[in-house]
Amino acid sequence: MNDLVRFEDGQMVIADEAVKQIVKFERGALKINMLKENIREQALAKMEELGIDKYVSPDGSLAINYFPERTSKRLDSTKLKKELPDIYEEYLKDSTTKSYVKLTVK
């Protein structure tokens, strides 16, 4: 098997073709995300303007649902920690984040 990521002379090496493909895909994804954001912004404005809460494309492959602004209650953990540190500590729980790598295309 041809390893795309290997270790040589104390350095991690990624195959040139793999780097080129990642950059190509990430740039394509960036363009797609920009188009999606543009559509999302325009759909939001139009749905608010017209009072529409759901759109489904003619072939059913895309659905856009409108959710109006709302207010919710959130716990102010900074204030709780400052004013009632014992209670804050009592209700803390450990949370584990899985290890990962992040690819950045420049």
Secondary structure by P-SEA (a helix, b strand, c coil): cccccccccccccccaaaaaaaaaaaaaaaaaaaaaaaaaaaaaaaaaaacccccccccccbbbbbbccbbbbbbaaaaaaaccaaaaaaabbbbbbccbbbbbcc
